[in-house]
């Protein structure tokens, strides 16, 4: 094969990977249910593909009980900003899309501040029985306002048909976007990002939260080039240091072996994901990646980790520790974040300076201001802003289904106390 042909093949693989990942987890799970993957005969993989995904009774009960009445739900209290409404904002651009709605750049009409506003359709959430994930995202955001590498929630509110998260506006672009453009990063740059990600994960673990869905699309860069983790819809709360959970979730390329095995898993699942993201930063594709999903699952479960020789011994050792298939032997299993923090790969990092954002990022997005959208995918920004985003539905459209939505999202509205930002 010629060099040009080899380059073309690599580009084709990367392009296919980007397209597949953009489809999202929900579409992927649906494809698993409707397609037959014959490319792999390994019994463990066939059992994963032929059976429905392992189900956490709490999240995906085949025979769900009736919706709890308001008296059975935990009411998180009324918003201390009860007058918040969509018309408070001038919605400027679509900057992201997901299964349940959109993320928009918006300017507050009173204070002229820019925010990222995540607008979710209640009907779509209820249809897929995802309300617990959405409330989990809100609950996790409430706990994260003081960490430098986690997106901050200013407040949330709801209308009869939509949920609104008013979030920090981060416009340095997805790590995924920059990785797509540059194919891979040099080791010092990958180390900087991995350190800031690890710091954020360590903080979540200190709150007994497992992140579970670490991937480049959920890792943003701020205007200076620091990491910001976002999208907490798949976080699992109240996981004690030795606690486990068994919900089948995450993004296919990054699923840890214990998740595929349908075994209970713990916070070490996040360290596997960190290893997968670090590997992708250094090599351009996730470890064990294949276009054939069954083959990729087989690789994750059974194929030994193979590392090309173009990385340092320290990076090699760290990847081998993080991408250890047996979670009881994985780096981070015994002492969690301190094990990662003290690894030789991170010896150049001063962690106090890192958390204080005193280390100059290796890449500056060079944005000129909030209106600079150069690092957002034109697929989003070229889309017109729906007129319905900034208004509530006509009262004549309110039906019995609205009552169900109101009960499902009881207590969603939130505003932090002023000292959260001091």
C-alpha positions in Angstrom: 0.0 0.0 0.0 1.3 3.4 -0.9 1.8 6.2 1.7 -1.1 8.1 0.1 -3.4 5.1 0.2 -2.3 4.4 3.8 -3.1 8.0 4.8 -6.5 7.7 3.0 -7.4 4.5 4.8 -6.5 6.1 8.2 -8.6 9.2 7.3 -11.5 7.0 6.3 -11.4 5.1 9.6 -11.2 8.3 11.6 -14.1 9.8 9.6 -16.2 6.7 10.1 -15.5 6.8 13.8 -16.4 10.5 14.1 -19.7 9.9 12.3 -20.5 6.8 14.4 -19.8 8.6 17.6 -22.0 11.6 16.6 -25.0 9.3 16.4 -25.1 9.2 20.2 -25.7 6.4 22.7 -29.5 6.3 22.4 -29.4 5.7 18.6 -26.6 3.2 19.1 -28.6 1.2 21.7 -31.6 1.2 19.3 -29.4 -0.1 16.5 -28.2 -2.9 18.8 -31.9 -3.9 19.3 -32.7 -4.0 15.6 -29.5 -5.2 13.9 -27.7 -8.5 13.8 -24.0 -8.2 14.1 -22.5 -11.4 12.8 -18.8 -10.3 12.6 -17.9 -11.7 16.0 -18.8 -15.1 17.4 -17.4 -14.7 20.9 -20.1 -15.9 23.3 -19.7 -13.0 25.7 -20.1 -10.4 22.9 -23.0 -12.3 21.4 -24.7 -12.3 24.7 -24.3 -8.5 25.0 -25.6 -7.9 21.4 -28.5 -10.5 21.5 -29.9 -9.6 24.8 -31.3 -6.2 25.8 -28.9 -4.0 27.7 -28.5 -4.9 31.4 -31.1 -2.9 33.2 -31.0 -1.1 36.5 -34.5 -1.5 37.9 -34.3 2.0 39.2 -33.8 3.5 35.7 -35.1 1.0 33.1 -37.7 -1.2 34.6 -39.6 -3.3 32.0 -42.7 -3.1 34.1 -42.5 0.4 35.5 -44.7 1.3 38.4 -47.1 4.2 38.1 -45.5 7.7 38.4 -45.1 8.6 42.0 -47.5 11.3 43.3 -46.0 14.6 44.3 -46.2 13.6 48.0 -43.8 10.7 47.3 -41.2 12.8 45.5 -38.4 14.7 47.0 -39.3 18.3 46.6 -36.0 20.2 46.3 -37.7 23.5 47.1 -38.9 26.4 45.0 -36.5 28.5 43.0 -35.2 31.5 44.8 -35.5 33.1 41.3 -39.2 32.3 40.8 -39.7 34.9 38.1 -37.1 33.4 35.7 -38.7 32.8 32.2 -37.5 32.1 28.6 -38.3 35.7 27.5 -35.6 36.9 29.9 -33.1 35.9 27.2 -32.3 36.8 23.7 -31.4 33.4 22.0 -28.6 34.0 19.5 -27.2 30.8 18.1 -27.6 27.0 18.4 -24.2 25.7 19.7 -25.1 22.1 20.5 -27.7 19.4 20.0 -28.7 16.3 21.9 -31.4 13.6 22.1 -33.8 15.8 24.1 -33.1 19.4 23.0 -30.6 22.0 22.2 -27.9 24.2 23.8 -28.1 27.9 22.8 -25.9 30.9 23.2 -28.1 33.5 24.9 -27.7 37.0 26.3 -29.7 38.0 29.3 -31.9 41.0 28.4 -31.3 42.7 31.8 -27.6 42.3 32.6 -26.3 41.6 29.0 -24.4 38.6 30.3 -23.8 35.6 28.0 -24.9 32.1 29.0 -25.2 28.7 27.5 -28.8 27.7 27.9 -29.6 24.0 27.6 -33.3 23.6 26.6 -34.8 20.1 26.9 -38.2 18.9 25.8 -40.1 17.3 28.6 -42.1 15.2 26.2 -39.0 13.6 24.6 -37.5 12.9 28.1 -40.6 11.2 29.4 -41.0 9.2 26.2 -37.6 7.6 26.8 -38.1 7.5 30.6 -35.0 9.6 31.1 -36.3 12.0 33.8 -34.1 10.5 36.5 -31.0 11.1 34.4 -32.1 14.7 33.8 -32.7 15.3 37.5 -29.4 13.6 38.2 -27.7 16.1 35.9 -29.3 19.0 37.8 -28.4 17.6 41.2 -24.8 17.0 40.2 -24.6 20.5 38.7 -25.8 21.9 42.1 -22.7 20.4 43.8 -20.2 21.6 41.2 -20.3 25.3 41.3 -16.9 25.7 43.0 -14.6 23.5 40.9 -12.4 25.2 38.2 -12.8 22.4 35.6 -16.5 21.7 35.9 -19.2 23.7 34.2 -21.2 25.9 36.6 -25.0 26.0 36.8 -26.4 29.5 37.5 -30.0 28.5 37.9 -32.6 26.3 36.3 -36.3 26.8 35.6 -39.1 25.1 33.7 -42.1 25.9 31.6 -45.0 23.5 31.0 -43.2 21.8 28.2 -39.5 22.6 28.6 -36.6 22.5 31.1 -33.9 25.2 31.1 -30.4 25.0 32.5 -28.6 28.4 32.6 -25.0 27.4 32.4 -21.5 29.0 32.1 -20.9 29.9 28.4 -17.7 28.1 27.3 -16.5 28.9 23.8 -13.1 27.4 23.3 -14.6 24.4 21.6 -14.9 20.7 22.3 -11.7 18.7 22.9 -13.3 16.4 20.3 -13.3 19.3 17.7 -9.6 20.2 18.3 -8.6 16.5 18.2 -10.5 16.0 15.0 -8.6 18.9 13.4 -5.1 17.9 14.7 -5.5 14.1 14.7 -3.5 13.7 17.9 -1.7 15.8 20.5 1.9 15.9 21.6 2.5 14.4 25.0 2.9 17.6 27.1 -0.4 18.9 25.8 -2.1 15.5 26.4 -0.6 15.5 29.9 -2.0 19.0 30.7 -5.5 18.0 29.6 -5.4 14.6 31.4 -4.3 16.3 34.6 -7.2 18.8 34.6 -9.6 16.1 33.7 -8.3 13.9 36.5 -8.6 16.8 39.0 -12.3 17.2 38.0 -12.9 13.4 38.3 -11.2 13.3 41.7 -13.4 16.1 42.9 -16.6 14.4 41.7 -15.4 11.2 43.5 -14.9 13.2 46.7 -18.6 14.0 46.5 -19.4 10.2 45.9 -20.3 10.9 42.3 -19.1 8.7 39.4 -19.1 10.6 36.1 -19.4 7.5 33.8 -19.5 9.3 30.4 -16.1 10.8 29.9 -15.4 11.4 26.2 -14.0 14.2 24.1 -17.4 15.7 23.3 -18.1 16.2 27.0 -14.7 18.0 27.5 -14.7 21.6 26.5 -12.0 24.2 26.5 -12.6 27.6 28.0 -11.5 30.9 26.3 -8.0 30.5 27.8 -7.7 26.8 26.9 -8.5 25.2 30.3 -10.6 22.0 30.5 -14.3 22.2 31.5 -16.3 19.0 31.9 -19.9 19.2 31.0 -23.0 17.0 30.5 -23.8 15.2 33.8 -26.8 13.3 32.6 -25.1 9.9 33.2 -23.5 10.6 36.5 -24.4 8.3 39.4 -24.7 9.9 42.8 -24.1 8.5 46.2 -21.5 5.9 45.3 -19.4 5.5 48.4 -15.6 4.8 48.1 -16.3 1.0 48.0 -19.8 1.2 46.5 -20.8 -0.1 43.1 -23.6 0.2 40.5 -24.6 -1.9 37.5 -26.5 0.4 35.1 -25.6 -0.2 31.4 -24.6 3.2 30.1 -21.8 5.2 28.7 -20.5 5.7 25.1 -19.7 2.5 23.2 -16.0 3.3 22.5 -15.4 4.0 26.1 -17.3 1.2 27.9 -15.1 -0.5 30.5 -14.9 -4.3 30.5 -16.9 -4.6 33.8 -19.8 -2.6 32.3 -19.8 -4.9 29.2 -19.7 -8.0 31.5 -22.8 -6.6 33.3 -20.8 -6.7 36.6 -21.1 -4.2 39.4 -18.7 -1.4 38.8 -17.4 1.5 40.9 -15.4 4.8 40.5 -12.6 3.0 38.8 -14.8 3.1 35.6 -13.9 6.8 35.4 -10.1 5.9 35.4 -10.7 3.5 32.5 -12.4 6.3 30.6 -9.5 8.7 31.4 -7.1 6.1 30.0 -9.3 5.8 26.9 -9.3 9.6 26.4 -5.6 9.9 27.0 -4.9 7.1 24.5 -7.1 8.9 22.0 -5.3 12.2 22.5 -1.9 10.4 21.9 -3.0 8.1 19.1 -6.0 9.7 17.4 -8.5 6.9 18.0 -9.8 5.2 21.2 -8.1 2.0 22.3 -9.7 -1.2 21.0 -11.6 0.8 18.4 -13.2 -1.0 15.4 -15.9 0.1 12.9 -17.6 -3.2 13.7 -19.2 -2.8 17.1 -19.2 -6.5 18.0 -15.5 -6.7 17.2 -14.8 -3.6 19.3 -16.6 -5.1 22.3 -14.6 -8.3 21.8 -11.4 -6.2 21.7 -12.4 -4.4 25.0 -13.1 -7.7 26.7 -10.3 -9.9 25.3 -7.7 -8.1 23.3 -4.5 -7.2 25.1 -3.6 -3.5 25.1 -1.2 -2.7 22.3 0.9 0.5 22.5 3.0 1.8 19.7 6.5 2.8 20.6 6.1 6.6 20.0 5.2 7.5 23.6 7.3 7.8 26.7 7.7 4.9 29.2 5.8 7.0 31.7 2.8 7.4 29.4 3.0 3.7 28.5 3.0 2.7 32.2 0.1 5.1 32.9 -2.0 3.8 30.0 -1.3 0.2 31.1 -2.5 1.0 34.6 -5.6 2.9 33.6 -6.7 0.4 30.8 -6.3 -2.6 33.1 -9.3 -4.9 32.3 -9.5 -6.1 35.9 -10.9 -3.2 37.8 -9.5 -4.6 41.1 -6.0 -4.2 39.6 -6.6 -0.9 37.8 -4.7 2.2 38.7 -6.9 4.2 41.1 -8.5 1.1 42.6 -6.9 1.4 46.0 -6.6 5.1 46.7 -8.5 6.7 43.9 -7.3 10.1 42.6 -4.0 10.3 44.7 -2.8 7.2 42.8 -3.3 9.0 39.5 -2.0 12.3 40.8 1.3 10.7 42.1 2.0 8.7 38.9 5.4 9.5 37.3 3.7 10.7 34.1 2.3 13.7 36.1 5.5 14.5 37.9 6.0 17.7 35.8 2.6 18.9 37.1 2.3 21.2 40.1 -1.2 20.3 41.2 -1.8 23.4 43.3 -0.9 25.6 40.4 -3.0 23.5 38.1 -6.1 23.9 40.2 -5.4 27.6 40.6 -5.2 27.9 36.7 -1.6 29.2 37.1 -0.2 26.9 34.4 -0.5 28.4 31.0 -2.5 26.1 28.7 -0.5 24.6 25.8 -3.2 25.9 23.3 -5.0 29.2 23.3 -8.3 29.1 21.4 -7.8 32.9 20.7 -11.5 33.7 20.8 -12.2 37.4 20.5 -15.3 37.5 22.7 -18.7 35.7 23.3 -19.8 36.2 19.7 -16.7 34.3 18.4 -18.1 30.9 17.4 -15.2 29.7 15.4 -14.7 26.6 17.6 -18.3 25.4 17.3 -19.4 23.0 14.6 -21.2 24.9 11.8 -23.7 22.0 11.7 -25.1 23.6 14.9 -24.4 27.3 14.4 -25.9 27.4 10.9 -29.2 26.1 12.2 -31.9 28.7 12.8 -32.9 29.3 16.4 -36.4 27.9 16.9 -39.0 30.6 17.7 -40.5 28.3 20.3 -37.3 28.3 22.4 -38.0 31.7 24.0 -41.7 31.4 24.8 -44.1 29.3 26.8 -46.8 27.3 25.0 -50.3 28.6 24.6 -52.4 27.7 27.6 -54.9 26.0 25.3 -52.2 23.4 24.5 -51.8 22.4 28.1 -53.2 18.9 28.5 -53.2 16.0 31.0 -49.7 15.1 29.9 -48.5 18.4 31.4 -49.5 17.1 34.8 -47.3 14.1 34.4 -44.4 16.3 33.3 -45.0 18.6 36.3 -44.8 15.6 38.7 -41.8 14.1 37.0 -39.7 17.3 37.3 -40.9 18.5 40.7 -38.2 20.6 42.3 -36.2 21.2 39.1 -36.2 24.9 39.3 -33.1 26.2 41.2 -31.1 29.3 41.9 -27.9 29.2 44.0 -27.3 31.4 47.1 -25.1 34.4 46.4 -22.2 33.0 48.5 -21.8 30.2 45.9 -20.0 32.7 43.7 -17.9 34.5 46.3 
